[in-house]
Amino acid sequence: MLKIRLKPFNRPADTAKIMDNRQDAALEKDQGLLIVFEGSDGAGKTTQRKLFKTWLQNNGETVAVTKWNSSPLFKPVMKARKAARALSPIEFAVLQAADFRHRFHTEIAPALNEGKIVLADRYVFTGISRDVARGLDRAWSMSLYEPIRWPDLVFYFSASPKICASRIIASREIKYYEAGQDVTGLSDPVESYIQFATKVIDEYGRLSQEFSFVTIDAERSIYEQHRFIRATYEEKCESRFELSSAGTSRSIRSASGPDRGV
């Protein structure tokens, strides 16, 4: 039986109060850690997630990874509809939320109940920011994901749309829905991506303020970003230990051990 307490999204007026309560609830109900990596396509969050996973494992941690739109139940449906370019903004929103919910119950919650560190390569904030960029109502999009398990940390990788676009096209073409061509009506995927990503980033900025993301300058070097992530994680572990009871052995991680590099 799952022991994780889920919460609805809070509104700006009572954000601070709910943010405090969510940390207490996580400590009471599971000994896992949920760490989220968010950012626009091309921002470099996946690279950092992989580096951080390796570092955690080198320090003896048990790590689980969950990726956006990867549910075996919904991924084939989404892939087929994308290939046919047959997704309306509402259908896109509903399918990605259903994918998330399935992964939450089959991957995320069980791993947290086992005391693992779960690294989420995107979380509900991806769905919300993209939905809003496609012109959908923010409150309606949030309701698709309620209730949620609050992350213990959200790393948001901030980079300009032009930088992100240049990184993507250096290795592959920008995809139709990735570029937001379904709503921009632009034939040039790069031009469309920059226009669409600007809206996505604007929404990420609002979410970051409301839900206290840890913002990372994704235009800095890979190693500088990695060191910052590690330092922030260690600080979080120390805070978690202070909030936990003295007899809870899994409340603090071994992140403060020897630096084993990347």
Wavefront OBJ file of the C-alpha trace (Angstrom):
o trace
v 0.000 0.000 0.000
v 1.335 3.447 -0.921
v 2.169 5.637 2.042
v 2.852 8.902 0.230
v 0.699 11.888 1.081
v -0.411 13.803 -2.000
v -1.335 17.466 -2.086
v -3.226 19.770 -4.462
v -1.443 22.706 -6.047
v -1.352 25.696 -3.737
v -2.178 29.200 -4.844
v 0.268 32.139 -4.558
v -1.336 33.589 -1.416
v -0.517 30.553 0.719
v 2.521 29.197 -1.086
v 4.942 29.587 1.819
v 2.681 27.786 4.272
v 2.025 24.838 1.974
v 5.695 24.612 1.001
v 6.553 24.106 4.681
v 3.813 21.514 5.133
v 4.829 19.551 2.066
v 8.334 18.965 3.429
v 6.933 17.686 6.749
v 4.543 15.379 4.903
v 7.350 13.900 2.829
v 9.371 13.180 5.955
v 6.393 11.571 7.670
v 5.298 9.363 4.811
v 8.351 8.223 2.871
v 12.096 8.237 3.257
v 12.823 8.731 -0.421
v 13.888 11.936 -2.128
v 12.262 13.310 -5.266
v 14.598 15.549 -7.262
v 13.300 17.146 -10.450
v 15.214 18.461 -13.462
v 13.249 21.022 -15.488
v 13.995 23.291 -18.410
v 13.427 23.882 -22.093
v 14.546 21.349 -24.682
v 18.237 21.968 -25.292
v 18.894 23.506 -21.867
v 21.131 20.588 -20.834
v 19.105 19.181 -17.940
v 19.411 15.555 -19.115
v 23.209 15.804 -19.196
v 23.194 17.097 -15.631
v 20.711 14.464 -14.488
v 23.006 11.726 -15.812
v 26.082 13.224 -14.138
v 24.254 13.604 -10.847
v 22.972 10.035 -10.999
v 26.522 8.734 -11.461
v 27.781 10.807 -8.553
v 24.991 9.602 -6.275
v 25.627 5.970 -7.179
v 29.364 6.421 -6.601
v 28.435 7.593 -3.114
v 26.423 4.448 -2.428
v 22.914 5.736 -3.112
v 20.130 3.752 -4.746
v 18.733 5.840 -7.577
v 15.648 5.507 -9.777
v 15.077 7.611 -12.905
v 11.776 8.550 -14.494
v 11.511 10.340 -17.835
v 8.749 12.464 -19.316
v 6.342 10.713 -21.706
v 7.871 7.288 -21.104
v 4.926 5.268 -19.770
v 4.679 1.969 -21.703
v 0.916 2.412 -21.588
v 0.727 5.891 -23.114
v 4.020 6.448 -24.955
v 2.973 4.411 -28.050
v -0.284 6.383 -28.280
v 1.494 9.705 -27.990
v 4.153 8.667 -30.507
v 1.564 7.613 -33.076
v -0.498 10.772 -32.668
v 2.601 12.941 -32.955
v 3.689 11.142 -36.116
v 0.265 11.803 -37.639
v 0.321 15.390 -36.342
v -3.111 14.657 -34.940
v -2.905 16.161 -31.460
v -4.882 19.210 -30.445
v -3.511 21.219 -27.479
v -6.156 19.717 -25.180
v -5.465 16.168 -26.345
v -1.741 16.748 -25.907
v -2.316 18.032 -22.371
v -4.580 15.153 -21.336
v -2.298 12.455 -22.754
v 0.878 13.765 -21.141
v -0.932 14.097 -17.804
v -2.220 10.516 -18.093
v 1.312 9.348 -18.901
v 2.599 11.122 -15.798
v -0.072 9.664 -13.530
v 0.655 6.129 -14.746
v 4.391 6.581 -14.147
v 3.743 8.116 -10.756
v 1.852 5.076 -9.518
v 4.065 2.464 -11.185
v 7.537 4.038 -10.917
v 7.814 7.130 -8.735
v 5.702 6.273 -5.679
v 7.022 2.698 -5.274
v 10.634 3.920 -5.503
v 10.027 6.631 -2.912
v 8.380 4.145 -0.567
v 11.507 1.995 -0.867
v 13.608 4.959 0.254
v 15.247 5.555 -3.114
v 16.336 8.840 -4.614
v 14.112 9.462 -7.626
v 15.508 11.704 -10.364
v 12.710 13.000 -12.566
v 13.763 14.174 -16.009
v 10.828 16.608 -16.117
v 7.837 16.661 -13.789
v 4.367 18.225 -13.831
v 5.837 21.687 -14.435
v 6.762 20.628 -17.975
v 3.164 19.791 -18.772
v 1.843 23.021 -17.267
v 4.367 25.305 -18.974
v 3.771 23.716 -22.362
v -0.002 23.772 -21.925
v 0.042 27.476 -21.070
v 2.354 28.167 -24.021
v -0.257 26.458 -26.197
v -2.914 28.845 -24.918
v -4.597 26.577 -22.370
v -5.855 27.738 -18.995
v -3.233 27.454 -16.246
v -5.660 26.365 -13.519
v -7.175 23.712 -15.773
v -3.730 22.352 -16.630
v -2.767 22.213 -12.952
v -5.955 20.328 -12.159
v -4.878 17.521 -14.517
v -2.008 16.698 -12.166
v -3.745 17.063 -8.806
v -3.000 15.695 -6.325
v 0.785 15.593 -6.601
v 3.728 14.514 -4.485
v 5.782 17.638 -3.952
v 9.406 17.391 -5.110
v 12.107 17.835 -2.493
v 14.188 19.788 -5.009
v 13.439 21.291 -8.412
v 16.446 22.276 -10.512
v 15.435 24.615 -13.316
v 17.952 25.038 -16.142
v 17.681 28.525 -17.551
v 18.936 29.294 -21.061
v 17.760 31.572 -23.840
v 15.567 30.133 -26.619
v 18.287 30.860 -29.186
v 20.930 28.988 -27.187
v 18.596 26.021 -26.735
v 17.721 25.981 -30.442
v 21.392 26.093 -31.455
v 22.201 23.152 -29.203
v 19.372 21.056 -30.628
v 20.118 21.702 -34.304
v 23.789 20.927 -33.721
v 22.844 17.242 -33.514
v 19.365 16.837 -35.006
v 16.309 18.560 -36.446
v 13.798 20.210 -34.143
v 10.628 18.148 -34.011
v 7.180 19.456 -34.984
v 5.573 19.543 -31.528
v 8.860 20.386 -29.830
v 8.937 23.495 -32.001
v 5.307 24.275 -31.188
v 4.447 24.368 -34.876
v 1.017 23.000 -34.037
v 0.156 26.388 -32.507
v 2.546 28.906 -34.085
v 1.613 28.076 -37.677
v 5.222 28.746 -38.732
v 6.844 26.523 -41.343
v 10.405 27.120 -40.116
v 10.927 24.842 -37.092
v 13.756 26.969 -35.659
v 11.752 30.187 -35.868
v 8.750 28.380 -34.415
v 10.808 26.871 -31.611
v 12.163 30.267 -30.557
v 8.665 31.747 -30.488
v 7.165 28.770 -28.637
v 10.084 28.304 -26.223
v 9.872 31.973 -25.237
v 6.330 31.364 -23.981
v 7.357 28.133 -22.250
v 10.227 29.931 -20.509
v 7.928 32.751 -19.434
v 5.658 30.223 -17.731
v 8.624 28.456 -16.151
v 9.592 31.827 -14.691
v 6.189 32.225 -13.074
v 6.246 28.663 -11.740
v 9.778 29.157 -10.448
v 8.710 32.136 -8.379
v 5.621 30.398 -7.028
v 7.175 27.020 -6.259
v 10.742 28.002 -5.335
v 12.786 26.328 -8.066
v 16.571 26.293 -7.770
v 17.607 28.125 -10.926
v 20.782 27.073 -12.703
v 22.461 29.174 -15.365
v 22.480 26.577 -18.128
v 24.904 28.664 -20.176
v 27.708 28.055 -17.659
v 30.098 25.144 -18.049
v 28.846 21.606 -17.525
v 31.170 21.080 -14.577
v 30.198 24.352 -12.861
v 26.540 23.346 -13.087
v 27.279 19.871 -11.741
v 29.210 21.223 -8.750
v 26.365 23.593 -7.937
v 23.827 20.755 -8.064
v 25.925 18.653 -5.720
v 26.375 21.520 -3.252
v 22.655 22.294 -3.274
v 21.813 18.636 -2.701
v 24.203 18.411 0.259
v 22.648 21.531 1.780
v 19.188 19.994 1.330
v 20.302 16.813 3.078
v 21.566 18.803 6.042
v 18.252 20.644 6.270
v 16.335 17.367 6.007
v 18.381 15.924 8.852
v 17.620 18.897 11.098
v 13.872 18.453 10.489
v 13.857 14.712 11.091
v 13.783 12.842 14.385
v 17.111 11.799 15.870
v 16.400 8.103 15.349
v 15.622 8.226 11.612
v 18.675 6.658 10.002
v 17.557 7.202 6.394
v 16.785 10.883 6.849
v 20.253 12.008 5.827
v 22.185 10.826 2.813
v 25.866 10.095 2.467
v 26.415 13.113 0.229
v 28.816 14.681 2.698
v 31.272 11.794 2.287
v 34.449 11.848 0.201
v 34.296 13.778 -3.049
v 34.489 11.086 -5.717
v 34.130 13.417 -8.656
v 31.991 12.781 -11.700
l 1 2 3 4 5 6 7 8 9 10 11 12 13 14 15 16 17 18 19 20 21 22 23 24 25 26 27 28 29 30 31 32 33 34 35 36 37 38 39 40 41 42 43 44 45 46 47 48 49 50 51 52 53 54 55 56 57 58 59 60 61 62 63 64 65 66 67 68 69 70 71 72 73 74 75 76 77 78 79 80 81 82 83 84 85 86 87 88 89 90 91 92 93 94 95 96 97 98 99 100 101 102 103 104 105 106 107 108 109 110 111 112 113 114 115 116 117 118 119 120 121 122 123 124 125 126 127 128 129 130 131 132 133 134 135 136 137 138 139 140 141 142 143 144 145 146 147 148 149 150 151 152 153 154 155 156 157 158 159 160 161 162 163 164 165 166 167 168 169 170 171 172 173 174 175 176 177 178 179 180 181 182 183 184 185 186 187 188 189 190 191 192 193 194 195 196 197 198 199 200 201 202 203 204 205 206 207 208 209 210 211 212 213 214 215 216 217 218 219 220 221 222 223 224 225 226 227 228 229 230 231 232 233 234 235 236 237 238 239 240 241 242 243 244 245 246 247 248 249 250 251 252 253 254 255 256 257 258 259 260 261 262
